[in-house]
Amino acid sequence: MTVIDMDVVADIETDAKNAKPQALYQLGLCYSTGQGVAFDLVRAHKYFNLAAMKGVAEARLWRAELAQQMAPNEIAEAQRLARLWLSETAH
């Protein structure tokens, strides 16, 4: 596995803020593995959810996989964060 440093994550976050589907997916991978960021299943689910909504098929698979490891309240929080992100980035 390639180690992702904080500078790379910052670049991915910039692209994600511009709603680039692959960047959203990459952030999900980062948070689900703790590469370049703190391990966080809620944030990982959020970004996989956003990427899935933009058509990234792999994100749907990862989101489903994570959901099996998460409590219902964690999934609800991830969904709330995704909705918040969508409302903040709507143009």
N, C-alpha and C positions, 0 to 999 in steps of 0.2 A: 504494500500500500504506500502510495506517495504521501509524504508528510506535507501538509498545507500550512504555511506560516501566516501570521497575522496580516501581513501586507497583502497577500493573495486574497485572504478573506475580505479585507477592506475593499478590494477591487470587485469582488463578487457581490458584496453588499451594495456597492454603487450601481452595478448593473441590475440587481434585484429591485432597487428603488425605482428603476426605470421599467419595471415589470417585464424584464427579459426572462422568458420561461426557463431556459437552461440555468440561469443564475439562481433563480428561486429553487430549482432542483438541487443545484450544487450546495446551496446553503442548508437545505435539508440533510444532505449527506454529511456536511461538516458537523452540524449539531447532533446528528444521530451517531456519529463516531467520535466526537470530541476532537476533531482535527482542526486546529487553529482557533477553536472556541471551546468554551466549557460544554461538556456533554449535557444535552437538554432535550429530552424526548418531546416535550410540549412544543418547543420552538421548531424542532425537526418536523413534527407533524404539521405545524402551521405552514412551513415552507413547502413541504410535499403537497399539502392541500392546495396551496396557491398555484404551484407548478402543474398539478393535475387539472385544475380548472383552466389552465392555459394550454392543455393538450399534451403534456408530457406523460406518456404511458407508464414509464418506469416509476414516476412519482406516485401513481395510483397504487402500484404494487408495494412500494416502500411504506406508504401511508397505511395500507391495510396490515402490513407486517408489524408496524409500530403499534397500531391500535390494539393488537393482541397482547401487547406488553404493558399497556397503560390502563389506569383506572378510568372509569366513566367521567369523573370530574376533571381529569387531566385532558381527556379528549375534548370535553366541553370548553375548557380554557383555551386549547389550541384553536378550536373553531371560532371562539370569540376573538382571539387575536388575529386570525385570518380576516374576519369581517372588519375589524378595526383597521387593519392594514389596507384593505380594499377601499374603505371609506376615506382614508387619509391620502391614498394615491390616485383617487378618481380625478380625472381631468375635466 
